[in-house]
Amino acid sequence: MKIKLIALDLDGTVLNSCGYISDKTLTAIKMAIEKGVQVVLATGRSVGLICDEIKSIEEITYAISSNGAAVVNLRKNEIVFSNFITIDILKKIIKIIKDYPIVVEFYSNGNAYIDEEVFINPVKYGLSEKCLNLMSDSHNLIKNIFSVVDDRSECEWIKCVEKINIPFLKDDMKNEVYNSLLSINDKVKITSSVEDNLEINIHSANKGAGLEKLTELLEIDLKEIAAIGDNNNDIEMLQMAGIGIAMGNASEDIKAKADFITLDNDKNGVAEAILRILDKNLQFS
């Protein structure tokens, strides 16, 4: 069956280990678009944190963001499907994580919100200058951010939290926070898109569910979709698509669930997969 849509994860997939998209990968994406294949971004990032070089490609209309919690029309800046963390579950999450010396990012309406104390006292959170620079231009600073949940009447963004992201975690702290969150495992979904983070969504949110909603909107059969990813927040998407493609740098668990394994993200694995898809729409075995 002809592939009509390609869903692309970003970190560890489209982006190389340095966080950039290669010329070869960018060219392959544009080639797919020229041949009439719709390209969709499927990322754990909020829309505001998607790199402009990719987001600015006008023919890329949709993004499945925050691990499927929001499907966004990028050209209209409009959410076409949402699966937000409810206030009651948000309170449960915060009760568990609020006393840890960790950075907590709230993704809402395509933006990222963070407590201003992270920048006032970075030593408390073990943050380097590099970490601070990664957040300084892209995050909204909030005073006493955890208290916003209890006083949400005056704060619109807290009513539509897509995801909570906890970055820059050392292994021991990551394991401790993860194990603590298991007490509400039936209410949240915990994943990672990079080695040092934890991502918390409402239990029913994932990229596969977001992809399914988008295909209903676009009237495209799931069998006509190829999806490419590398980490455990991509599993449902790879399984949902007609062709699930794992990156060469993906874990063995992800590879086992894929239909095809391409090269790694430092060897233009996305470009290799796209070119193979476009080559008379060859089926993968």
Buried (B, 14 or more C-beta within 10 A) or exposed (E): EEBBBBBBBBBBBBBBEEEEBBEBBBBBBBBBBEEEBBBBBBBBBBBBBBBEEBBEBEEBBBBBBBBBBBBBBBEEEEBEBBBBBEBEBBBBBBEBBEEBEBBBBBBBBBBBBBBBBBBEEBEEBBBEEEBEEBBEEBBBBBEEBBEBBEEEEEBEBBBBBBBBBBBBBEEEBBEBBBEEBEEBEEBBBBBBBBEEBBBBBBBEBBBBBBBBBBBEEBEBEBEBBBBBBBBBBBBBBBEBBBBBBBBBBBEEEBBEBBBBBBBBBEBBBBBBBBBBBBEEBEEBE
